[in-house]
Amino acid sequence: MFKIKILEKETVPFVCEIMCEPNNVSALHTNTISLEEWKNIFERAEYDTDEENYIVYQNDTPCCWLKINGLQNKYTAWISMLVVSERFKHQGVGKFAVEFAIEYLAKRGYQHINLQTTADNLSAIRLYEKSGFRLIENKEDKLTFRITLNNLTFTNITKENICNYKKLRKIYAKYKIKSLRNQGEMPGNKKMFYVLFDSIISNSSRSNSDYFIVMESAKELIGFASISTSSTDVIDIPYSYGIVKDFYISPKHRRKGYGRILNNYIENIFKDNETNTVLLSPDPVSGIDFWKAMGYCDTGIHQGWGRHLVYIKHLTKCEYSIEIDNAISALVTSIDLIGINPYNKPQIKEVYGVWKEYCKEINQKPHIKDIKNMAWNSRKSRNVSFQSLYYKGKIIGFKYNADDEINYVSPEYRK
């Protein structure tokens, strides 16, 4: 029945109209202003990152103006204006707008929403109380209401408090094993990841840049994230950046906005540490689509391979943002040499297709066990390497460094 859109220039006359309606002027205790003044107000608001304006429509007819601000605050946002056209009052428009604001701000990670109204605006007070808002301040006939969102807690796990999270190590190991299997890897046993988890917690305990954040609700684990606010581990560029190492939301809590909430929380950590740029490699659990929705963009690095893609987000523009982008662009190539993993069945199968071409040229009978043996030799010996040559995500050759070195590229790509 209702839909909501960002306020556009074409709807400014509607705002002017409803703000001139006698009942709204009386309820809001405001003075009427001209259309030209409203146009100037919203023109300035376009550049205000602390504020967003929305119009609610019934079918295609505008019927309500909603203004949200305080968006630069880490924890508390405000509904600073909610005005319904006289023709559409008592039809659920205000309730729809408030519910939209609550859901939208909850997904963005805010813990509270505040609003103010006057003591004589009884219809507004009833609406806010029915929507879950509670009075927190009554000062000079100005009533301040608040609703608490999510009831979430965030904890940085260290060696000092890890005893309160005994099950976390098992959850982390299960998450890592699933991630690696989805990437075609054959991970080790859980004990290997227990050791890795303990190492991560030790690092976060003694480091000023490493964090392992757990998000809970009433002591129920919702998710966790492992981050570093200063690193050069993902790619080699002469600039420090932040990285998201691990990011997990429990299966029962996915697709409910918790991923966005956790991401907003860790982004605030990055900002507090003056980390302007963050890099990550989307894992199969959180997925590429999620990180795109969070504002991350593909750098193009590893596109030749198609795995462990590197994504980037500038949280704030700084003097080095362009230099970082230029340094990353210089690393982008459509060709990659990647080590062949004996556990990665799709990779082994694709390399075998090229191996058959090679064997045909040297009049040798191909066997897939040859590929597997070469991959295992590479895994076991530091003196042996077996790599596949990727071009735009397709294997077109391979390189085997051992006693008998082999370098081969499919005929159609030799030019």
Secondary structure, DSSP 8 states (H G I E B T S, - for coil): -EEEEE--GGGHHHHHHHTTSHHHHHHHT-----HHHHHHHHHHHTT-TTEEEEEEEETTEEEEEEEEE-TTSSSEEEEEEEEE-GGGTTTTHHHHHHHHHHHHHHHTT-SEEEEEEETT-HHHHHHHHHTT-EEEEEETTEEEEEEE-TTEEEEE--TTTGGG-TTHHHHHHHHHHHHHHHTT-----HHHHHHHHHHHHHHHHH-SSEEEEEEEETTEEEEEEEEEEEE-SSS--SS-EEEEEEEEE-GGGTTTTHHHHHHHHHHHHHHHTT--EEEE---TTT-HHHHHHTT-EE--TTTTTTSS--EEEESS--TTHHHHHHHHHTT--SEEEEE--TT-HHHHHHHHHHHHHHHHHTT----HHHHHHHHHHHHH-TT-EEEEEEETTEEEEEEEESSS-EEEE-GGG--
